[in-house]
Amino acid sequence: MIAFIIAFRHPDSTNDYNHVVQLLKATLESLLNQTNGEFRVYIGCNVEPKLDILDPRVRFCAIDCPLPSNRKEVLFDKGVKRAFAIQTANAEIVPDYLFLLDADDLVSNDCVEYLYQQDWKNSPGGYWLERGYLLDMFNRKAQEKYGFNRYCGSSLILSGKVLTNALFCGASENLKVTTHSAFLKACDPYVLEQVLGDHIAVRRYMASLNYPLQKIVRPLTCWKINTGENESKTKIPFGSRKMNLEFLKRFSIATNSARDTSVLELLAERIRFFKSWIASARANLKS
């Protein structure tokens, strides 16, 4: 079984909580439109947001995390919420893989089916997504990128057993942690901060455990930028792939967002994609 693990932000950490809730709703709708329904979603949060989504596959896990006031606290907030979601998932389904997903990104409707087609025995540590899309819905454009894992945290599918053992220092079966302070004491701080709270060092960390991740080159997620709530200030320059009905339906985007894409836009997007492939190849050689 695959479990999607999401951390949802503190209600007081944004000036427009309803907007953040709607971003989460779009993420969940992209998950619930999967062609293969054999998955679960666990969302660590302060309070369960009011959503008109009633599906037994979606589980909110409320925990008493304080409002973070700096970057380090933001990472630990995200880490603790994901840790609680993971603990809940292990108590209910013991997932084979944990897909770490951000609360405002979108998943291709064939994502789960594609993951089940992989040879899991040859990747006991999990996978990373080498390709994905940067999506700007405000300007209605998208660009495909190589090295997607360097851009976006919604690009890691980790072994449930390996990650759980590392997170709880091998004592997960005997633990039933319910508070923010208790998770900080019970969990490995590096895993909380750098694996569950961030994504840059995860591939190197899993390799250090002798569970290197395997690469998936099919683009399965969209990183939504320019939402007004992104920590990253990344912008999409000129150029876009086709914003046609096929692409929109694949990522559960409203079809009224379709638009014609000029030849110059298409050409610029392909050039940028090729440049990202070169940059990713160089980065992988160094790692």
C-alpha positions as CSV (number, residue, x, y, z in Angstrom):
1,M,0.0,0.0,0.0
2,I,1.1,3.6,-0.7
3,A,0.4,6.3,1.8
4,F,0.6,10.0,0.8
5,I,2.0,12.0,3.8
6,I,1.1,15.7,4.0
7,A,1.8,18.4,6.5
8,F,-0.8,21.2,6.7
9,R,0.2,24.6,8.0
10,H,-0.9,26.4,11.2
11,P,-4.1,28.4,10.6
12,D,-2.3,31.5,12.0
13,S,0.7,31.2,9.7
14,T,-1.2,32.8,6.7
15,N,-3.2,35.9,6.1
16,D,-5.7,33.9,3.9
17,Y,-6.4,30.6,5.6
18,N,-9.4,29.9,3.2
19,H,-7.0,30.2,0.2
20,V,-4.6,27.7,1.8
21,V,-7.5,25.3,2.4
22,Q,-8.6,25.5,-1.2
23,L,-5.1,24.7,-2.3
24,L,-5.2,21.6,-0.1
25,K,-8.6,20.7,-1.6
26,A,-7.1,20.8,-5.1
27,T,-4.3,18.5,-4.0
28,L,-6.7,16.0,-2.4
29,E,-9.0,16.1,-5.5
30,S,-5.9,15.2,-7.7
31,L,-5.3,12.2,-5.4
32,L,-9.0,11.1,-5.3
33,N,-9.0,11.1,-9.1
34,Q,-6.4,8.3,-9.3
35,T,-7.1,5.5,-11.7
36,N,-5.9,3.1,-9.0
37,G,-7.6,3.6,-5.6
38,E,-5.2,1.5,-3.6
39,F,-3.7,4.3,-1.5
40,R,-4.4,6.3,1.7
41,V,-3.8,10.0,2.5
42,Y,-2.6,11.1,6.0
43,I,-2.5,14.8,6.8
44,G,-0.7,16.1,9.9
45,C,-2.4,19.4,10.9
46,N,-3.2,21.6,13.9
47,V,-7.0,21.4,13.2
48,E,-8.9,19.6,10.6
49,P,-9.9,22.1,7.9
50,K,-13.5,22.4,6.8
51,L,-13.7,20.6,3.4
52,D,-16.5,19.1,1.5
53,I,-14.4,16.0,0.9
54,L,-15.7,12.8,2.6
55,D,-13.6,9.8,1.6
56,P,-12.4,7.0,3.9
57,R,-9.0,7.1,2.2
58,V,-8.3,10.6,3.6
59,R,-7.3,10.9,7.3
60,F,-6.6,14.1,9.2
61,C,-4.2,13.7,12.1
62,A,-4.5,16.7,14.5
63,I,-1.6,17.6,16.8
64,D,-0.7,20.5,19.1
65,C,2.1,22.1,17.1
66,P,2.9,25.7,18.1
67,L,3.0,28.5,15.5
68,P,6.5,28.4,14.0
69,S,8.4,31.7,14.1
70,N,11.5,31.0,12.0
71,R,12.8,28.7,9.2
72,K,14.1,26.0,11.6
73,E,10.8,25.9,13.5
74,V,8.9,25.7,10.1
75,L,10.9,22.6,9.2
76,F,10.4,20.9,12.6
77,D,6.7,21.8,12.4
78,K,6.4,20.1,9.1
79,G,8.5,17.2,10.3
80,V,6.4,16.6,13.5
81,K,3.2,16.7,11.6
82,R,4.4,14.2,9.0
83,A,5.8,12.0,11.8
84,F,2.4,11.9,13.4
85,A,0.8,11.1,10.1
86,I,3.3,8.3,9.6
87,Q,2.7,6.9,13.0
88,T,-1.1,6.9,12.3
89,A,-0.5,5.3,8.9
90,N,1.6,2.5,10.4
91,A,-1.1,1.9,13.1
92,E,-3.7,1.4,10.4
93,I,-2.2,0.0,7.2
94,V,1.6,-0.3,7.6
95,P,2.3,1.2,4.1
96,D,5.0,-0.1,1.9
97,Y,5.9,3.4,0.7
98,L,5.4,6.8,2.0
99,F,5.0,9.5,-0.7
100,L,5.9,12.9,0.9
101,L,3.6,15.4,-0.7
102,D,3.3,19.1,-0.2
103,A,-0.2,20.5,0.6
104,D,-0.5,22.6,-2.5
105,D,0.9,20.4,-5.3
106,L,-0.9,18.2,-7.8
107,V,-0.5,14.5,-8.6
108,S,-1.0,12.9,-12.0
109,N,-4.1,10.7,-12.1
110,D,-2.0,7.7,-13.1
111,C,0.6,8.2,-10.3
112,V,-0.5,5.4,-8.0
113,E,-1.0,2.9,-10.9
114,Y,2.5,3.8,-12.3
115,L,4.1,3.2,-8.9
116,Y,2.4,-0.2,-8.5
117,Q,4.0,-1.1,-11.9
118,Q,7.5,-0.6,-10.5
119,D,9.7,-3.5,-9.3
120,W,9.6,-2.7,-5.6
121,K,12.1,-5.5,-4.8
122,N,14.8,-3.7,-6.8
123,S,14.2,-0.5,-4.8
124,P,13.9,-1.3,-1.1
125,G,14.7,2.3,-0.2
126,G,12.2,4.0,-2.5
127,Y,12.3,6.4,-5.4
128,W,12.8,10.0,-6.4
129,L,11.1,11.9,-9.2
130,E,13.7,13.2,-11.7
131,R,11.1,15.0,-13.9
132,G,8.1,17.0,-13.0
133,Y,6.2,20.2,-13.9
134,L,6.4,23.7,-12.5
135,L,2.8,25.0,-12.7
136,D,1.7,28.7,-12.5
137,M,-2.1,28.7,-12.5
138,F,-2.2,32.5,-12.2
139,N,-0.5,33.0,-15.6
140,R,-1.8,29.6,-16.9
141,K,1.6,28.1,-17.9
142,A,3.6,25.0,-17.1
143,Q,7.2,24.0,-17.7
144,E,8.7,20.5,-17.5
145,K,11.9,20.2,-15.6
146,Y,14.7,17.6,-15.1
147,G,16.2,17.6,-11.7
148,F,12.7,18.1,-10.3
149,N,13.8,16.7,-6.9
150,R,16.0,19.7,-6.4
151,Y,13.1,22.1,-7.0
152,C,10.2,20.4,-5.2
153,G,9.6,18.3,-2.1
154,S,6.7,16.4,-3.7
155,S,9.2,14.1,-5.4
156,L,10.1,11.5,-2.8
157,I,8.6,8.0,-2.3
158,L,10.4,6.4,0.6
159,S,10.2,2.9,2.1
160,G,7.8,2.9,5.0
161,K,9.8,0.5,7.1
162,V,13.2,2.2,6.5
163,L,11.9,5.7,7.1
164,T,9.9,4.7,10.2
165,N,12.9,2.9,11.8
166,A,15.1,5.9,11.1
167,L,12.6,8.4,12.4
168,F,11.8,6.6,15.7
169,C,15.3,5.2,16.1
170,G,14.0,1.6,15.8
171,A,11.5,1.9,18.6
172,S,8.4,2.7,16.6
173,E,6.4,-0.4,17.6
174,N,6.6,0.5,21.3
175,L,5.8,4.2,20.8
176,K,2.5,6.0,20.8
177,V,3.4,9.6,20.7
178,T,0.6,12.2,20.7
179,T,2.1,15.7,21.4
180,H,4.5,18.0,19.7
181,S,7.0,18.0,22.5
182,A,6.9,14.2,22.8
183,F,7.7,13.8,19.1
184,L,10.7,16.1,19.5
185,K,12.0,13.8,22.2
186,A,11.1,10.5,20.6
187,C,12.3,11.2,17.0
188,D,15.6,11.6,15.4
189,P,16.0,15.4,15.0
190,Y,17.8,15.1,11.7
191,V,15.1,13.0,10.2
192,L,12.4,15.4,11.5
193,E,14.1,18.5,10.2
194,Q,16.0,17.4,7.0
195,V,14.0,14.4,5.7
196,L,10.4,15.2,6.7
197,G,10.8,18.9,7.0
198,D,13.0,19.5,3.9
199,H,13.9,17.5,0.8
200,I,17.4,18.5,-0.5
201,A,19.4,16.0,1.6
202,V,17.0,13.0,1.5
203,R,18.7,11.1,-1.4
204,R,22.1,11.4,0.2
205,Y,20.6,10.4,3.6
206,M,18.9,7.3,2.3
207,A,22.1,6.3,0.5
208,S,24.0,6.6,3.8
209,L,21.6,4.0,5.3
210,N,22.4,1.7,2.4
211,Y,19.0,2.2,0.9
212,P,19.7,4.3,-2.1
213,L,16.7,5.7,-4.0
214,Q,15.9,4.7,-7.6
215,K,15.1,7.3,-10.2
216,I,11.7,7.6,-11.8
217,V,11.7,9.7,-15.0
218,R,8.0,9.9,-15.7
219,P,6.6,13.3,-14.5
220,L,4.0,12.5,-11.8
221,T,3.6,15.7,-9.9
222,C,3.1,19.4,-10.5
223,W,4.8,21.9,-8.2
224,K,2.3,24.8,-8.0
225,I,4.2,28.1,-7.7
226,N,3.0,31.8,-7.6
227,T,0.1,30.7,-5.3
228,G,0.7,33.5,-2.8
229,E,1.7,31.0,-0.2
230,N,4.9,29.5,-1.5
231,E,8.0,29.7,0.7
232,S,10.1,29.6,-2.4
233,K,9.9,32.7,-4.7
234,T,10.6,30.6,-7.8
235,K,9.0,32.1,-11.0
236,I,8.4,30.5,-14.4
237,P,10.1,32.5,-17.1
238,F,8.7,32.8,-20.7
239,G,7.7,29.5,-22.2
240,S,5.0,26.9,-21.5
241,R,4.0,23.4,-22.6
242,K,0.5,23.0,-24.0
243,M,-2.2,23.8,-21.5
244,N,-4.6,21.5,-23.2
245,L,-7.5,19.5,-21.9
246,E,-5.4,16.3,-21.7
247,F,-2.8,17.9,-19.4
248,L,-5.5,19.6,-17.3
249,K,-7.5,16.4,-16.8
250,R,-4.4,14.4,-16.0
251,F,-3.7,16.7,-13.0
252,S,-7.4,17.4,-12.1
253,I,-7.2,21.0,-13.1
254,A,-10.4,22.9,-14.1
255,T,-10.8,22.6,-17.8
256,N,-11.6,26.3,-18.2
257,S,-7.9,26.9,-17.6
258,A,-7.1,25.6,-21.0
259,R,-5.6,28.0,-23.5
260,D,-3.7,28.2,-26.8
261,T,0.0,28.1,-26.5
262,S,2.1,29.9,-29.1
263,V,4.9,28.2,-31.1
264,L,7.5,30.5,-29.4
265,E,6.2,29.5,-25.9
266,L,6.5,25.8,-26.8
267,L,10.0,26.2,-28.2
268,A,11.2,28.2,-25.2
269,E,9.8,25.6,-22.9
270,R,11.6,22.8,-24.7
271,I,14.9,24.7,-24.6
272,R,14.5,25.3,-20.9
273,F,13.7,21.6,-20.4
274,F,16.9,20.6,-22.3
275,K,19.0,23.0,-20.2
276,S,17.5,21.5,-17.0
277,W,18.5,18.0,-18.3
278,I,22.1,19.2,-18.7
279,A,22.1,20.8,-15.2
280,S,20.6,17.7,-13.7
281,A,23.1,15.4,-15.4
282,R,26.0,17.5,-14.1
283,A,24.5,17.6,-10.6
284,N,24.0,13.8,-10.5
285,L,27.7,13.3,-11.6
286,K,28.8,15.3,-8.6
287,S,26.6,13.6,-6.1
